[in-house]
Amino acid sequence: MGMDVLKFRLVLVALFSSLGFNLLSQPLAGIYTVGSGGTYATLNAAVSDLTTRGVSAPVTFRLKSGTFNEQVTLPAITGASTTNLVTFESESGNATDVVLNFTAASASTNYVFNFTGASFIKLRNLSIQTSGSSNTRAILGSGNLNDLTFEGLRITLPSTSTVNENLGAIIIRPTVSTNIRFLNNTFTGGSHGILHVGNNSNRSPGTVITGNTFTNVYARPVNLEYMNGVVFNDNVVNGSIYYDYYGVSVRTSSGYLEMLRNRITGGSG
């Protein structure tokens, strides 16, 4: 009898261990909170789980009000798609309530968000701040990038009189990219606002830049190259005293170009 009870207990332990493992390894689906008292204590913990488990439905990470002194790298996410979109946003819906802040010690860590082949991701209603004088980039993108949306962000970089991509807000140099959207963001400071340079042999379609405001961006508030169609509407670009300043630069691109209701001032305009 004693041996039978022991075997029964071992079977139960194995069963519950298997159930626990299966639950932990299931793809993410639904809404999760990030921050003190949330589903995940840190943004890195949330991203680690996301990259390990993937998704099986739309996933939203809602960041609780406060400051997150972190940086994260987002690779391709298993299961992500136009239907199964991954969103990072402030829980309150107010960008000023959530601040992501990081001071890079070197060029290799010069980002707050690093998209490395990531697709089907949205950043919405977040504040991103950097500090320092040499490496103050907020968002970096490389590899194959598709369907990325940056919406309602408030990106603040230190003021500079240096022209360098290491001092840019959003720097995207993909191998291939499609449908990269910048909607209703505020950019302050830095050398560059949005730099999106595609691939000359496979130009980037679907780039949309609407409703953004650029203030005190020293050299290139908007710099686009190797695009296949661009929509640039309802933006405000405030000028700089830099002698080679361009408020908006679109070079070596093809396809439909729409530019309506923008206000662009300063420098070479």
Disulfide bonds with the S-S distance in Angstrom:
none
